[in-house]
Amino acid sequence: MAKVAHEPVKRAMSRIRDLSADEEARRLAFVRERALRDEVSLLNEAKREGREEGREEGREEGERLHAEKTARNLIARTEMDDAMIAEIAGLSIDEVVRLRGEAKH
């Protein structure tokens, strides 16, 4: 590597040698490197938490849709009252009333 002829590479290598010899420059480089690693770690943690939240929201949405489907089926196929359907489907009576109203349209 000592025989590099390309001038920009020579300048870069010279700059690296100068910085390596300077204690304060090495310390600052180390601090910058650690800060970058910390930032990457924080971003990765935030992404992981976001994915977990998304999965939980998806599960909750799926459960809600399943309960609504159950209620719609009971509304369409039985003569059960809203309170009984709400209990079976795991919904509130207001939600069953809303679904029954949607079924009439």
MARTORLO-759910 format. One record per residue: residue in three letters; x, y, z of N, C-alpha, C in turn; residue number from 1. Coordinates in Angstrom, 2 decimals, always signed. Atoms other than C-alpha are relative to their C-alpha. Example, Ala and Ser with C-alpha at 12.3 -4.5 7.8 and 13.67 -1.06 7.14 Angstrom:
// MARTORLO-759910
ala:+0.89:-1.19:+0.00:+12.30:-4.50:+7.80:+0.90:+1.20:+0.00:1
ser:-0.82:-1.19:-0.06:+13.67:-1.06:+7.14:-0.77:+1.09:+0.73:2
//
This chain:
// MARTORLO-759910
met:+0.81:-1.19:+0.00:+0.00:+0.00:+0.00:+0.85:+1.25:+0.00:1
ala:-0.87:-1.17:-0.05:+2.94:+2.32:+0.42:+0.28:+0.55:-1.39:2
lys:-0.29:-0.40:+1.38:+3.28:+2.49:-3.38:-1.24:+0.49:-0.75:3
val:+1.23:-0.49:+0.63:-0.17:+4.01:-4.03:+0.33:+1.25:-0.81:4
ala:-0.32:-1.11:+0.88:+0.03:+6.37:-6.98:-1.17:+0.99:-0.13:5
his:+1.19:-0.85:+0.15:-3.50:+7.78:-6.96:+0.02:+1.07:+1.09:6
glu:-0.18:-1.11:-0.92:-3.24:+11.22:-5.36:-1.08:+0.11:+1.08:7
pro:+1.01:-0.08:-1.06:-6.63:+11.29:-3.56:+0.17:-1.09:+1.07:8
val:-0.22:+1.09:-0.96:-5.83:+7.94:-1.95:+1.19:+0.33:+0.88:9
lys:-1.17:-0.40:-0.78:-2.41:+9.24:-0.88:-0.39:+1.02:+1.06:10
arg:+0.42:-1.04:-0.94:-4.02:+12.28:+0.72:-0.84:-0.61:+1.13:11
ala:+0.86:+0.63:-1.00:-6.61:+10.13:+2.51:+0.85:-0.81:+0.98:12
met:-0.85:+0.81:-0.87:-3.94:+7.77:+3.84:+0.84:+0.90:+0.91:13
ser:-0.76:-0.94:-0.81:-1.88:+10.71:+5.03:-0.87:+0.58:+1.11:14
arg:+0.94:-0.55:-1.00:-4.93:+12.16:+6.80:-0.28:-1.04:+1.09:15
ile:+0.22:+1.07:-0.97:-5.59:+8.81:+8.48:+1.19:-0.13:+0.94:16
arg:-1.21:+0.07:-0.84:-1.98:+8.67:+9.71:+0.05:+1.17:+0.97:17
asp:+0.00:-1.18:-0.87:-2.25:+12.22:+11.06:-1.02:-0.14:+1.13:18
leu:+1.05:+0.14:-1.00:-5.52:+11.52:+12.84:+0.33:-1.11:+1.00:19
ser:-0.36:+1.11:-0.88:-4.25:+8.22:+14.25:+1.04:+0.41:+1.02:20
ala:-1.05:-0.44:-0.91:-1.31:+10.01:+15.83:-0.55:+0.97:+1.05:21
asp:+0.58:-1.00:-0.90:-3.58:+12.58:+17.53:-0.96:-0.67:+0.99:22
glu:+0.79:+0.64:-1.07:-4.95:+11.30:+20.87:-1.43:+0.54:+0.05:23
glu:+1.34:-0.61:-0.08:-7.88:+13.74:+20.93:-0.84:-0.40:-1.20:24
ala:+0.73:+0.40:+1.21:-8.86:+12.90:+17.33:-0.46:-1.45:+0.13:25
arg:+0.39:+1.40:-0.20:-8.87:+9.17:+18.22:-1.16:-0.09:+1.00:26
arg:+1.07:+0.01:-0.99:-11.01:+9.84:+21.29:-1.32:+0.46:-0.60:27
leu:+1.21:-0.51:+0.64:-13.49:+11.90:+19.27:-0.57:-1.00:-0.99:28
ala:+0.45:+1.02:+0.96:-13.64:+9.23:+16.58:-0.68:-1.15:+0.74:29
phe:+0.59:+1.07:-0.80:-14.34:+6.61:+19.25:-1.38:+0.42:+0.51:30
val:+1.28:-0.50:-0.52:-17.11:+8.76:+20.77:-1.03:+0.05:-1.12:31
arg:+0.93:-0.05:+1.14:-18.67:+9.33:+17.33:-0.46:-1.40:-0.38:32
glu:+0.32:+1.38:+0.36:-18.51:+5.61:+16.54:-0.98:-0.60:+1.02:33
arg:+0.89:+0.51:-1.03:-20.14:+4.73:+19.88:-1.39:+0.63:-0.13:34
ala:+1.29:-0.68:+0.16:-22.88:+7.33:+19.32:-0.77:-0.58:-1.18:35
leu:+0.66:+0.60:+1.17:-23.60:+5.86:+15.88:-0.55:-1.39:+0.33:36
arg:+0.46:+1.35:-0.39:-23.82:+2.33:+17.32:-1.21:+0.11:+0.92:37
asp:+1.14:-0.19:-0.90:-26.13:+3.58:+20.08:-1.26:+0.39:-0.77:38
glu:+1.14:-0.43:+0.81:-28.35:+5.28:+17.53:-0.60:-1.18:-0.76:39
val:+0.48:+1.17:+0.73:-28.57:+2.10:+15.45:-0.74:-0.94:+0.95:40
ser:+0.65:+0.87:-0.98:-29.42:+0.10:+18.58:-1.38:+0.54:+0.38:41
leu:+1.28:-0.61:-0.36:-32.16:+2.55:+19.54:-1.02:-0.13:-1.14:42
leu:+0.90:+0.14:+1.14:-33.62:+2.48:+16.03:-0.49:-1.43:-0.14:43
asn:+0.40:+1.41:+0.09:-33.61:-1.32:+15.98:-0.99:-0.36:+1.09:44
glu:+0.94:+0.25:-1.11:-35.33:-1.43:+19.37:-1.36:+0.62:-0.30:45
ala:+1.26:-0.66:+0.34:-37.95:+1.07:+18.18:-0.74:-0.79:-1.09:46
lys:+0.62:+0.82:+1.06:-38.58:-1.05:+15.07:-0.62:-1.26:+0.59:47
arg:+0.49:+1.23:-0.63:-38.95:-4.19:+17.20:-1.28:+0.29:+0.79:48
glu:+1.20:-0.37:-0.76:-41.41:-2.45:+19.52:-1.16:+0.32:-0.93:49
gly:+1.05:-0.33:+0.97:-43.33:-1.12:+16.52:-0.61:-1.26:-0.61:50
arg:+0.51:+1.25:+0.55:-43.61:-4.60:+15.04:-0.87:-0.72:+1.02:51
glu:+0.80:+0.66:-1.05:-44.84:-6.00:+18.37:-1.34:+0.69:+0.16:52
glu:+1.26:-0.75:-0.11:-47.45:-3.23:+18.64:-0.90:-0.31:-1.19:53
gly:+0.78:+0.30:+1.20:-48.54:-3.90:+15.06:-0.61:-1.39:+0.06:54
arg:+0.54:+1.36:-0.13:-48.93:-7.61:+15.72:-1.16:-0.03:+1.00:55
glu:+1.06:-0.03:-1.01:-50.97:-6.94:+18.86:-1.25:+0.67:-0.56:56
glu:+1.15:-0.67:+0.61:-53.20:-4.48:+17.00:-0.67:-0.91:-1.02:57
gly:+0.55:+0.93:+0.98:-53.62:-7.05:+14.24:-0.80:-1.12:+0.65:58
arg:+0.74:+1.04:-0.73:-54.63:-9.75:+16.71:-1.32:+0.54:+0.52:59
glu:+1.22:-0.60:-0.54:-57.13:-7.42:+18.37:-1.01:+0.26:-1.10:60
glu:+0.90:-0.27:+1.14:-58.57:-6.39:+15.00:-0.61:-1.31:-0.50:61
gly:+0.51:+1.31:+0.44:-58.87:-10.05:+13.97:-1.05:-0.55:+0.94:62
glu:+0.98:+0.47:-0.98:-60.66:-10.93:+17.19:-1.31:+0.79:-0.11:63
arg:+1.20:-0.83:+0.14:-63.04:-7.99:+16.75:-0.78:-0.38:-1.25:64
leu:+0.68:+0.38:+1.24:-63.80:-8.95:+13.15:-0.67:-1.36:+0.13:65
his:+0.58:+1.32:-0.22:-64.40:-12.56:+14.19:-1.27:+0.11:+0.85:66
ala:+1.17:-0.20:-0.85:-66.79:-11.44:+16.94:-1.14:+0.62:-0.79:67
glu:+1.04:-0.63:+0.83:-68.65:-9.21:+14.47:-0.59:-0.99:-0.99:68
lys:+0.49:+1.01:+0.95:-68.89:-12.06:+11.97:-0.93:-0.97:+0.72:69
thr:+0.85:+0.89:-0.78:-70.28:-14.33:+14.66:-1.34:+0.66:+0.27:70
ala:+1.25:-0.72:-0.29:-72.84:-11.70:+15.64:-0.86:+0.14:-1.25:71
arg:+0.78:-0.12:+1.26:-73.85:-11.11:+12.01:-0.68:-1.32:-0.35:72
asn:+0.58:+1.32:+0.29:-74.37:-14.85:+11.53:-1.17:-0.30:+0.93:73
leu:+1.09:+0.24:-0.95:-76.49:-15.08:+14.67:-1.20:+0.89:-0.31:74
ile:+1.09:-0.92:+0.36:-78.53:-12.04:+13.63:-0.75:-0.54:-1.21:75
ala:+0.61:+0.46:+1.24:-79.14:-13.51:+10.18:-0.70:-1.35:+0.14:76
arg:+0.49:+1.38:-0.02:-79.84:-17.09:+11.23:-0.82:-0.39:+1.23:77
thr:+0.76:+0.35:-1.20:-81.54:-16.93:+14.61:-0.96:+1.12:+0.38:78
glu:+0.93:-0.99:-0.55:-84.24:-15.11:+16.51:+0.47:+0.47:+1.38:79
met:-0.53:-0.40:-1.30:-81.94:-14.44:+19.49:-0.10:+1.50:+0.18:80
asp:+0.02:-1.43:-0.27:-82.21:-11.11:+21.21:+1.43:+0.55:+0.04:81
asp:-1.30:-0.65:+0.08:-79.35:-8.59:+21.14:+0.89:-0.32:+1.20:82
ala:-0.80:+0.29:-1.20:-78.26:-9.32:+24.72:+0.64:-1.38:-0.10:83
met:-0.52:+1.36:+0.13:-77.85:-13.05:+24.02:+1.11:-0.04:-1.07:84
ile:-1.02:-0.04:+1.07:-75.95:-12.37:+20.77:+1.26:+0.69:+0.51:85
ala:-1.15:-0.72:-0.54:-73.70:-9.87:+22.55:+0.81:-0.91:+0.92:86
glu:-0.69:+0.90:-0.94:-72.89:-12.43:+25.24:+0.76:-1.10:-0.77:87
ile:-0.63:+1.09:+0.76:-72.14:-15.22:+22.74:+1.19:+0.52:-0.81:88
ala:-1.04:-0.53:+0.90:-70.08:-13.02:+20.37:+1.10:+0.74:+0.76:89
gly:-0.98:-0.77:-0.75:-68.28:-11.12:+23.11:+0.03:+1.47:-0.38:90
leu:+0.13:-1.40:+0.38:-69.54:-7.74:+21.96:-0.93:+0.70:+0.99:91
ser:+0.96:-0.74:-0.81:-71.47:-4.98:+23.66:-1.36:-0.05:-0.70:92
ile:+1.34:-0.02:+0.60:-75.20:-4.75:+23.14:-0.09:+1.11:-1.04:93
asp:+0.00:-1.09:+0.98:-74.66:-1.41:+21.37:+0.63:-0.43:-1.33:94
glu:-0.63:+0.48:+1.24:-72.33:-3.10:+18.89:-0.94:-0.94:-0.75:95
val:+0.95:+0.92:+0.65:-74.91:-5.81:+18.20:-1.14:+0.79:-0.63:96
val:+1.07:-0.84:+0.55:-77.62:-3.16:+17.72:+0.48:+0.66:-1.30:97
arg:-0.57:-0.63:+1.22:-75.33:-1.39:+15.23:+0.07:-1.01:-1.13:98
leu:-0.10:+1.03:+1.03:-74.68:-4.64:+13.36:-1.38:-0.40:-0.52:99
arg:+1.35:+0.35:+0.43:-78.38:-5.46:+13.30:-0.54:+1.09:-0.95:100
gly:+0.41:-1.11:+0.86:-79.04:-2.01:+11.82:+0.66:-0.08:-1.38:101
glu:-0.71:+0.15:+1.28:-76.40:-2.61:+9.13:-0.60:-1.14:-0.81:102
ala:+0.55:+1.16:+0.70:-77.99:-5.97:+8.30:-1.33:+0.32:-0.68:103
lys:+1.30:-0.36:+0.57:-81.35:-4.32:+7.61:+0.14:+0.80:-1.29:104
his:-0.17:-0.85:+1.19:-79.90:-2.05:+4.93:+0.37:-0.77:-1.19:105
//
